Amino acid sequence: MDNEELHDHDQKAVSRTKTTNSTKIVMAEAVQAEEVPTLPLGPMESISALEPEIAVRSVASTPVVSMPEPLVVQPSEYHRSAGEWVQIWKDGIRPAYLPLSFMPVLLGSTLAWTQTITLKAPFGQFHLTHFIGTVLAVFFLQAGASLVNDYYDYVYGVDTSNSLGPGGLIQQGLIKPTRILSVGFLALALGAIIGLIVALRGGPFVVLFGLIGLLCAYFYSATKRSLSSLALGELVAFIIFGPLITLGAYMVQTGGIARDVLIYSIPLGLLAAAVIHVNNMRDLESDGQSNRRTIAALLGVTWGRAWFLALVLAAYVIILVLGIPRGAPHLILITLWTLPNLAVVASGIVRTDVSPGFHLVMEELLKLETAFGVLLAVALIVAALIPVLPVIPFHLFNLI
């Protein structure tokens, strides 16, 4: 074979090698057996030797594994006790807020009783059944308002992210929404019936006051245009928990009305308005998410603090105006014993700008409002009894 033949043979071999190494699609009918790439058996045997062996074993002799009791039981498997249900519904009616309605009833009834105390009748006239009926009426109305508020907060997405606020039975999955609404309507109906029975003793104005209270209890949170979402929460609280309930309780006892009762009711109304305001300051974030307009949202934190302090301090200014002048019942100044509580509340509202801080301020204010109302009632009773103390033993002897 000469050089030219060797050269042609080498070129064909190179061409065949390139063709073999290049990627191409071949049909099964056209490919030859020697053209199919294969792997040596040696590496395949090595790979097989490295693979783990699979052993099939019986599980019949496997020991039984005991599972611990679950820490959280599924709701479908859990049955609450009667005590737990009582606690749940107790949280739903928000007992911490009940002094807002009880204190004006106490004040109005006290004013009615002390004005009947004379030397001839040192024990005055007090209708206990009317007082109890008034307390029950305002209790059911406020409890119903709290439950209805819980329902509509759920419907309109209010306070869904607020873990500090009271209620929230639906949001926590404790009670069905329809049941909350049904019990709320039942409480409002009971309050309206009891209130109507009691109001008939006080006259048509008390009936009107009761109707206003019932409507405010429902529409405070009901519908998208609720009173609380129209920046009217503080005004409603001032009217209901100030003049309206105080005058109603007074008229149930006496059947008449007096200007002094209206003046004495104003401090309690101002404190109640301050409670609602700081409650709204606490809920600023959740109210903003639900487009709920409140005075706290309109004023912001800085001016909201100033408005809060103005409401609280105004209550004490009225007490000073009523108690300092000559001939005034000076004993009502013992309500100033709550000034340490006031200092705690004022310093708290100034120093905080977060929801937990505002919540603590509201709790302290509720305690202050309760102490304020009790001290005011005690002062009025003592002031009325002092002039008749000399004749009380004789009347007690006659009773015996």
C-alpha positions in Angstrom: 0.0 0.0 0.0 1.5 3.3 -1.1 1.5 6.6 0.7 -1.6 7.9 -1.1 -3.7 4.8 -0.1 -2.5 5.1 3.5 -3.5 8.7 3.6 -7.0 8.0 2.1 -7.4 5.2 4.7 -6.6 7.5 7.6 -9.0 10.2 6.4 -11.8 7.6 6.2 -11.0 6.4 9.7 -11.1 9.9 11.1 -14.3 10.6 9.3 -15.9 7.4 10.7 -14.7 8.4 14.2 -16.3 11.8 14.0 -19.5 10.4 12.6 -19.6 7.9 15.5 -18.9 10.5 18.2 -21.4 13.0 16.8 -25.0 13.0 18.0 -27.5 11.7 15.6 -30.9 10.1 15.5 -31.0 6.6 14.0 -33.8 4.3 13.3 -33.8 0.8 14.8 -34.1 -0.8 11.3 -31.1 1.2 10.0 -28.6 0.8 12.9 -26.1 -2.0 13.1 -25.5 -3.9 16.3 -21.8 -2.9 16.3 -22.8 0.8 16.1 -24.8 0.8 19.4 -22.6 2.2 22.2 -22.1 -0.1 25.2 -20.5 0.1 28.6 -18.0 -2.4 29.8 -19.3 -5.0 32.3 -16.6 -4.2 34.8 -17.9 -0.7 35.9 -21.4 -2.0 36.0 -20.5 -4.7 38.4 -18.7 -2.2 40.6 -21.7 0.0 40.8 -24.0 -2.9 41.7 -21.6 -3.9 44.4 -21.8 -0.4 45.9 -25.6 -0.4 46.1 -27.1 -1.2 49.5 -28.8 -4.5 49.9 -32.6 -4.5 50.4 -33.7 -6.8 53.2 -37.4 -7.7 53.6 -38.3 -8.4 57.2 -41.5 -9.1 59.0 -43.0 -6.4 61.2 -45.2 -8.9 63.1 -42.7 -8.8 66.0 -42.3 -5.1 66.1 -43.1 -3.8 69.7 -46.2 -1.7 70.2 -45.4 2.0 70.4 -47.5 3.9 73.0 -48.4 7.5 71.9 -48.6 10.2 74.5 -51.9 12.1 75.1 -52.2 15.1 72.9 -51.5 18.4 74.5 -54.3 20.1 72.4 -57.5 18.2 72.0 -59.5 18.8 68.9 -62.7 20.8 69.4 -64.9 17.9 68.1 -63.5 15.7 70.9 -63.7 18.2 73.7 -66.7 18.9 75.9 -66.6 22.0 78.0 -67.8 21.9 81.6 -70.5 24.2 82.9 -67.9 26.3 84.7 -66.0 26.8 81.5 -69.1 27.9 79.6 -69.9 30.3 82.4 -66.4 31.8 82.1 -66.6 32.1 78.3 -70.0 33.9 78.5 -68.7 36.0 81.3 -65.8 37.2 79.1 -68.3 37.9 76.3 -70.4 40.3 78.4 -67.2 42.2 79.4 -67.7 42.5 83.2 -64.9 45.1 83.5 -67.0 47.6 81.7 -70.2 47.1 83.9 -69.2 49.8 86.4 -69.8 52.3 83.5 -73.6 51.6 83.9 -73.7 50.6 87.5 -72.1 53.8 88.9 -74.8 56.2 87.4 -77.5 53.9 88.7 -75.9 54.1 92.2 -75.5 57.9 91.9 -79.0 58.6 90.7 -80.6 56.4 93.3 -78.5 57.9 96.0 -79.5 61.4 95.0 -83.1 60.4 95.1 -82.8 58.8 98.5 -80.8 61.5 100.2 -83.2 64.2 99.1 -86.0 62.5 101.0 -84.0 62.4 104.3 -85.5 64.9 106.8 -85.7 65.2 110.6 -89.2 63.7 110.5 -88.0 60.9 108.2 -84.3 60.3 108.9 -84.2 57.1 106.9 -85.9 58.7 103.9 -87.7 56.7 101.2 -85.9 54.2 99.1 -87.6 51.7 96.7 -85.3 48.7 96.8 -87.3 46.8 94.1 -87.1 49.7 91.7 -83.3 50.0 92.3 -82.8 46.3 91.7 -85.0 46.5 88.5 -82.9 49.4 87.2 -79.7 47.5 87.8 -81.0 44.4 86.0 -82.2 46.5 83.1 -78.9 48.3 82.5 -77.0 45.0 83.1 -78.9 43.1 80.3 -78.8 46.1 78.0 -75.0 46.4 78.4 -74.4 42.7 78.2 -76.5 42.5 75.0 -74.7 45.5 73.5 -71.4 43.7 74.2 -72.4 40.5 72.5 -74.0 42.3 69.5 -70.8 44.3 69.3 -68.8 41.1 69.2 -70.9 39.8 66.4 -70.6 42.9 64.2 -66.9 43.2 64.9 -66.6 39.7 63.4 -68.8 40.5 60.4 -67.0 43.8 59.5 -63.5 42.6 60.4 -63.0 44.9 63.4 -60.5 43.9 66.1 -59.5 40.7 64.2 -55.8 41.3 65.0 -56.4 42.8 68.5 -55.6 40.3 71.2 -56.0 42.9 74.0 -59.6 43.8 73.5 -62.4 42.0 75.4 -64.9 39.7 73.9 -63.7 38.1 70.6 -65.6 34.9 71.3 -66.3 34.4 67.6 -62.7 35.3 66.5 -61.3 32.7 69.0 -63.7 30.1 67.6 -65.3 29.6 71.0 -69.0 30.2 70.0 -70.8 30.3 66.7 -71.6 33.8 65.3 -75.4 33.1 65.1 -75.5 32.0 68.7 -73.7 35.1 69.9 -76.2 37.3 68.0 -79.1 35.3 69.3 -78.0 35.6 72.9 -77.2 39.3 72.4 -80.8 39.9 71.1 -82.2 37.9 74.0 -80.3 40.0 76.5 -81.4 43.3 74.8 -85.0 42.0 74.9 -84.8 41.2 78.6 -83.2 44.6 79.3 -86.0 46.3 77.4 -88.8 44.4 79.2 -87.4 44.9 82.6 -86.6 48.5 81.8 -90.1 49.1 80.6 -91.6 47.7 83.8 -89.4 49.9 85.9 -89.8 52.9 83.6 -93.6 53.0 84.1 -92.9 54.0 87.7 -90.8 56.9 86.6 -93.0 58.3 83.9 -92.9 58.8 80.1 -89.4 60.4 80.1 -87.9 57.3 81.6 -89.6 55.2 78.9 -88.0 57.6 76.4 -84.6 57.3 78.1 -84.9 53.5 78.0 -85.7 53.5 74.3 -82.7 55.8 73.5 -80.5 53.4 75.5 -81.8 50.4 73.7 -81.2 51.9 70.3 -77.7 53.1 71.2 -76.9 49.6 72.6 -77.7 48.1 69.2 -76.6 50.7 66.7 -73.3 51.4 68.6 -71.7 48.7 66.5 -74.5 47.4 64.2 -74.4 48.2 60.4 -71.4 49.6 58.5 -72.5 53.2 59.6 -72.5 52.3 63.3 -72.2 55.1 65.9 -68.8 53.9 66.9 -67.5 54.1 63.4 -68.8 57.7 62.9 -66.6 59.2 65.7 -69.6 59.3 68.0 -68.5 56.7 70.5 -67.4 59.2 73.2 -70.5 61.3 72.8 -72.8 58.2 73.1 -70.9 57.1 76.2 -71.1 60.5 77.8 -74.9 60.7 77.3 -75.7 57.1 78.2 -73.4 56.6 81.1 -73.8 60.1 82.4 -77.1 62.0 82.3 -79.4 59.4 80.8 -78.9 56.5 83.3 -78.4 58.9 86.3 -81.6 60.8 85.5 -83.5 57.6 84.8 -82.5 56.0 88.1 -83.4 59.2 90.0 -86.8 59.4 88.3 -87.6 55.8 88.9 -87.2 56.5 92.7 -89.0 59.8 92.8 -91.1 60.2 89.7 -89.7 63.7 89.2 -86.6 65.4 87.9 -84.0 67.8 89.3 -81.4 70.1 87.9 -78.8 69.0 90.5 -79.0 65.4 89.3 -78.0 66.5 85.8 -75.0 68.4 87.1 -73.8 65.5 89.3 -74.1 63.1 86.4 -71.6 65.0 84.2 -68.4 63.8 85.9 -69.4 60.1 85.4 -70.2 60.8 81.8 -66.9 62.5 81.2 -65.0 59.5 82.7 -67.0 57.1 80.6 -66.2 59.1 77.5 -62.5 58.9 78.5 -62.7 55.1 78.8 -64.1 54.8 75.3 -61.5 57.2 74.0 -58.5 55.3 75.4 -60.1 52.1 74.2 -60.1 53.5 70.7 -56.5 54.7 71.2 -55.6 51.1 72.0 -57.4 49.9 68.8 -55.9 52.4 66.5 -54.2 49.9 64.3 -57.1 47.4 63.9 -59.5 50.3 63.4 -57.3 51.7 60.6 -57.3 48.3 58.9 -61.1 48.2 59.0 -61.6 51.8 58.0 -63.3 52.6 61.3 -63.3 56.3 62.1 -63.0 57.4 65.7 -61.9 60.6 67.4 -58.7 58.8 68.4 -58.0 58.0 64.7 -58.8 61.6 63.7 -56.7 63.2 66.4 -53.7 60.9 66.3 -51.7 59.8 69.4 -50.4 63.2 70.5 -53.7 65.1 70.4 -55.5 62.0 71.5 -53.6 62.2 74.7 -54.5 65.8 75.2 -58.2 65.1 74.6 -58.1 62.2 77.1 -56.5 64.3 79.8 -59.1 67.1 79.1 -62.0 64.6 79.7 -60.6 63.2 82.9 -59.5 66.5 84.4 -62.9 68.1 83.6 -64.6 65.6 85.8 -62.5 66.7 88.8 -63.1 70.4 88.0 -66.8 69.9 88.2 -66.4 68.2 91.6 -64.4 71.2 92.8 -67.0 73.6 91.5 -69.8 71.7 93.3 -67.9 71.0 96.6 -65.9 74.2 97.4 -68.5 77.1 97.6 -70.1 78.0 100.9 -73.1 75.9 101.8 -72.1 73.2 99.3 -71.8 69.5 100.3 -68.1 69.7 101.0 -67.9 66.0 101.7 -68.0 65.3 98.0 -64.4 66.5 97.9 -63.5 63.0 99.3 -63.6 61.9 95.6 -60.2 63.7 95.5 -58.8 60.6 97.3 -58.7 59.1 93.8 -56.0 61.6 92.8 -53.2 59.0 93.2 -55.2 56.9 90.7 -55.5 59.9 88.5 -51.7 60.4 88.6 -51.2 56.8 87.5 -53.6 57.2 84.6 -52.2 60.6 83.5 -48.6 59.4 83.6 -49.5 56.2 81.8 -51.3 58.0 78.9 -48.3 60.4 78.5 -45.6 57.8 78.5 -47.1 55.1 76.3 -47.8 55.0 72.5 -48.4 51.2 72.1 -51.6 49.2 72.4 -50.6 47.3 75.6 -49.8 50.6 77.3 -53.2 52.1 76.4 -54.9 48.9 77.6 -53.3 49.2 81.0 -54.4 52.9 81.2 -57.9 51.9 80.4 -57.9 49.2 83.1 -56.7 51.8 85.7 -59.3 54.3 84.5 -62.1 51.8 85.0 -60.8 51.3 88.6 -60.7 55.1 89.1 -64.2 55.5 87.7 -65.5 52.9 90.1 -63.8 54.4 93.1 -64.9 57.9 92.0 -68.6 56.9 91.8 -68.6 55.0 95.1 -66.9 57.8 97.0 -69.3 60.4 95.5 -72.3 58.3 96.6 -70.9 57.8 100.1 -70.2 61.5 100.4 -73.8 62.4 99.5 -75.2 59.8 102.0 -73.0 61.0 104.9 -73.8 64.6 104.1 -77.5 63.9 104.2 -77.3 61.8 107.4 -75.2 64.2 109.5 -78.0 66.7 110.2 -80.4 63.9 111.3 -78.0 61.9 113.5 -79.5 63.2 116.8 -83.0 61.9 115.9 -82.0 58.6 114.5 -81.8 56.8 117.9 -85.4 57.8 118.7 -86.7 56.5 115.4 -84.8 53.3 115.9 -86.4 53.0 119.3 -89.8 53.5 117.7 -89.1 50.8 115.2 -88.4 48.4 117.9 
